[in-house]
Amino acid sequence: MRTGLQRDLVSQGYVPAFYINKASFTYNGKPIMTIDIGVGTSEDPYFKFNFIPDAPGKLEVTATDNEGKVFMHEVDVRI
């Protein structure tokens, strides 16, 4: 994650900002939680939360960055 405030030593300019700004978690298509994230989050973030599923299904996370790119991942959950 880059804040946009780091100096590029070669060009003497600034390294462009690049960071995750939102992560959404759903289970079987139903929203669980959405997190607003900013430049203060680590490059390899770790999110932990408690969740008790009511049936087997898919836990999905969708993360968007400040450039509009989207990353999606899903995990099958068995009870």
C-alpha positions as CSV (number, residue, x, y, z in Angstrom):
1,M,0.0,0.0,0.0
2,R,1.4,3.3,-1.0
3,T,0.2,6.6,0.4
4,G,1.3,8.9,-2.4
5,L,3.7,10.7,-0.1
6,Q,6.7,8.5,-0.6
7,R,9.5,10.1,-2.7
8,D,10.9,8.4,-5.8
9,L,14.7,8.8,-5.3
10,V,15.3,8.5,-9.1
11,S,12.8,11.0,-10.4
12,Q,12.6,13.1,-7.2
13,G,8.8,13.0,-7.7
14,Y,6.3,11.1,-5.6
15,V,5.3,7.4,-5.9
16,P,1.6,7.3,-6.9
17,A,-0.9,6.3,-4.2
18,F,-2.1,2.7,-4.4
19,Y,-4.2,1.2,-1.6
20,I,-7.3,-0.8,-0.8
21,N,-10.2,1.5,0.1
22,K,-13.1,-0.9,0.7
23,A,-13.6,-4.6,1.5
24,S,-17.0,-6.2,1.6
25,F,-17.8,-9.7,3.0
26,T,-20.9,-11.7,2.1
27,Y,-22.2,-15.2,3.0
28,N,-24.5,-16.9,0.5
29,G,-25.1,-13.5,-1.1
30,K,-26.1,-11.8,2.2
31,P,-23.9,-9.0,3.4
32,I,-21.9,-9.6,6.6
33,M,-19.9,-6.5,6.8
34,T,-18.1,-3.7,4.8
35,I,-14.9,-2.1,5.9
36,D,-13.7,1.3,4.8
37,I,-9.9,1.1,4.5
38,G,-7.3,3.8,3.9
39,V,-3.7,4.4,3.4
40,G,-2.8,3.5,7.0
41,T,-3.5,-0.2,6.4
42,S,-0.6,-2.5,5.9
43,E,0.5,-3.9,2.5
44,D,-0.7,-7.4,3.5
45,P,-3.7,-6.7,5.7
46,Y,-5.1,-9.4,8.0
47,F,-8.8,-9.1,9.0
48,K,-10.3,-11.3,11.7
49,F,-13.9,-11.4,12.7
50,N,-16.4,-13.8,14.3
51,F,-19.1,-15.2,12.2
52,I,-21.4,-18.2,12.9
53,P,-22.9,-19.5,9.6
54,D,-26.5,-20.9,9.7
55,A,-26.0,-23.2,6.8
56,P,-23.2,-24.4,4.5
57,G,-22.3,-21.9,1.8
58,K,-19.8,-19.5,0.3
59,L,-18.0,-16.7,2.1
60,E,-16.9,-14.1,-0.4
61,V,-14.7,-11.0,-0.1
62,T,-14.6,-8.2,-2.6
63,A,-11.9,-5.6,-2.2
64,T,-11.6,-2.4,-4.3
65,D,-8.6,-0.1,-4.6
66,N,-8.2,3.6,-5.2
67,E,-7.7,2.9,-9.0
68,G,-11.1,1.2,-9.3
69,K,-9.7,-2.4,-9.6
70,V,-11.6,-5.2,-7.9
71,F,-10.3,-8.3,-6.3
72,M,-12.7,-11.2,-5.4
73,H,-12.1,-14.4,-3.5
74,E,-14.5,-17.0,-2.2
75,V,-14.2,-19.9,0.3
76,D,-16.6,-22.8,0.7
77,V,-17.7,-23.1,4.3
78,R,-18.9,-26.4,5.8
79,I,-20.7,-26.8,9.0
